[in-house]
Amino acid sequence: MVNRVAKGKRAEREFEKYCQMLGYETWKPAWQRYGSKDIFNLADIIAIDKETVLFIQVKTNMSDFYKARKQAKEFMKNRNINDLFVVVACKIKGKVWRVWVYNKEEEDKVIDFDKTAEKMSCLRKHESNENS
């Protein structure tokens, strides 16, 4: 049986590397033993480029993926931040990522992709990719 914490940290590191490959600068809080390390109880990682801020929550099981989506929409509901995107990413089937991207101004979208950085371009603000 795989340790849940180790599995989550591995998934976070992998997704953070994808964001960096796309040109985002990333930051995540230092690890702490007790309590939540989530930023605003919402994100594991913050990624920024010249025009976009991403709050990223990484999950490793689908039930948590859906809960995180609901929590993200609730977080954004009363905030008027146009260039903030909330991303919930879930590693499924070992090598496939399901990524949900949400912004108040745009329609939310879910994209599945394998380990290719080209497919990660769904995180770019001005592109709209369909499910692969």
N, C-alpha and C positions, 0 to 999 in steps of 0.2 A: 504494500500500500504506500502510495506517495504522500509525503507530508504536504498538507494543504498550504501552509505558509511558503514552503520552498517552491511549490508549483506556481503559486501566485506571484512570487518574486521573479521567477523565471519568465513568466508571461509578461510581466511589467517591463523587465529589461529588454525583451525581444521587441515589444511594441515601441518602446522608447527609441531603440536603434532604428526602426523603420521611420519614425518621425524625423530623426536626425538625418537619415539618408535623403529625406525630402527637403532638407534645408531648414528645418525648425530647430530652434534652440530649446532645450528641454530643462526642466527643473522638477525635482521631487524632494519632499522633505526627508530629513534624516530618519533612519529606522528607529523606532522606539518599541520597547518591549510591551508596554501596557497602553491601553487606550487606542483611539483611532489616530492614524497618521494622515487620514484623508484631508485634503484641502477643502474647507467649507463643508465638510462631511459629504463631499461630492466627488472629488477627483484624486487620483493617485499621482498624476503627472500634469504639469502645465507645459504647453508647447507654444512658442510664439515665432512668428516670422514678421516681415515688415508690415503686414496689414491684418493679420489674423491672430487671435488668441484661442487656443484650444484647451478646455478642461477635459482631461481624459481619465476615464474610469476603466480599468482592465479587470475582466472577470474570467473565470475558468469553468463556469457551468451556466447553462442556459437559464435556469430559474433565477439566478442572481442577475443575469443580463436583463431580463424583463423588469425586475424590481428596480435596477439602477436606471433604466429608461424612464420609469414612472417618477422616480425621485428627481431626475434631472429636469424633467418637464415642470415639476412642482417648483424647483429652484428657480427656473427661468421665468415662471409665470409673472412674478411681481417685480421683475427687473427689466429695465429698459436699456440693455447693452447690446448695441447692434452688431459689433464685430466679435462677439463672444460665441464660440461654438462649443457645444458639449458633445463629447464623443464617448460612446460606450463600446468597448471592444471585448469580444469574447473569443477565446481560442476553442475551436470545436474540431473534433476528429483529428487531433494531433498537429495538423499542419494548416488547417483552414481557419481564417479569422472571419467572424461576423462583426461588422462595424456599423453602428448606428450613429448618424451625424445629425445634430439638431441645432437650429438657430431660429430665433423668433421670427425672422423675416422670410425664411425659406421653408419649403416643405421638408419635413424630416425624411431621411432615406436610410435604408438598410442595404449594405453591400457585403457580399461574401467574396472572399478572394483567398488565393493560396499565398505562398511566401515570396511573391514577386513585388518589388517596390513599385513597378509601374501601376499595379492595381491599387496601391496605396494612395494614388493621386486623388482618390475620393476625398481626402482630407484637404485638398486645395479649395479655397473659397469659391473661385470662379469657374470650377469645372463641375459637371454633373455626369457621373458615370452610372450606368445601369448595372443591375446584378449580373455577375459573370456566370 
